[in-house]
């Protein structure tokens, strides 16, 4: 069997099984290619078509069997592929992941990489907070994007912080990223680390109805990182309400808060109708990530 035939086999099985994508890939072919290349120890950017393609490279029977087992594991467990490989990629950077954290996919990473946030920052931007850090991906990308800043990465989950520690150590950023356990902005350590010039946050924001309808791949992720109704609400805005109230006391005068709300813009605007925010354009549209200044938060 050739490499491309193996990828096509996996894609056919995924299509037949009607699995759900969204944790690094958006379709069956890309998902199958990811798993095949990973299983064979090939770079994930290995070309499968074109002049330098390896699509017709033969795959040894033992390697074919290993890939087939990986396909079946993806189908039978309905876990995101990243949980099977313990590796996720965001903006070309590799992160260790397991079931203790959601798979990194925040659009805030895109905004940091393409310079969309630069207008709101300055040479005086020194202290960054990544709230709800999970795997630590945004904290690490912030440190890599802005070489002069120091980053505090906080999370309520000690399990998530253990994964973040793996990633911070992997990228040798121990001197620039401090990990801190905190329920929102409550940890005393945030006062000593701040005030912050930039806060980025990909919080739990999924509304109650959407939580109930999540496909298995998303239910495999920690509900703590997704469910925005922990205080008894239903619109997904429970954590964000507390954040909007608490954030200003941890921000420098010119600081900004960059907040991801996914598909919950209508719930956000209903909850914060009088809050002046800027919706930032991403590859997913202009209604997924917002920016708000400290000045606007205080009005």
Number of C-alpha atoms within 10 A of each C-alpha: 12 15 21 22 15 20 26 17 17 26 20 15 18 22 14 11 14 11 19 20 18 13 20 18 16 11 15 22 18 17 23 27 23 22 23 25 17 15 16 15 9 11 10 13 9 14 12 16 11 8 7 9 12 15 17 13 13 14 16 13 10 9 13 19 12 14 23 20 12 20 22 15 14 24 19 11 12 18 21 29 25 23 21 16 16 14 16 21 18 18 15 7 12 15 24 24 26 19 18 20 26 23 29 24 18 18 21 24 20 19 18 18 16 12 10 14 17 12 7 14 14 11 7 10 18 17 20 26 29 25 26 25 29 31 29 32 28 29 31 26 18 23 18 17 15 17 10 14 19 22 28 23 30 30 25 21 20 15 15 25 24 17 20 27 20 16 21 24 12 13 14 12 18 13 10 17 24 17 20 21 20 19 14 19 21 13 14 11 14 20 13 9 17 17 21 27 24 26 23 23 25 24 26 23 26 26 21 17 11 15 19 11 10 12 14 14 18 21 16 18 19 17 16 15 22 20 23 24 20 17 10 10 13 18 21 28 27 21 19 22 13 12 18 16 12 15 19 21 15 21 23 16 14 16 24 25 24 23 22 24 22 18 16 20 17 13 18 18 13 12 15 15 10 10 15 15 16 14 18 19 16 16 9 11 10 13 18 21 26 19 18 18 20 20 14 13 17 12 8
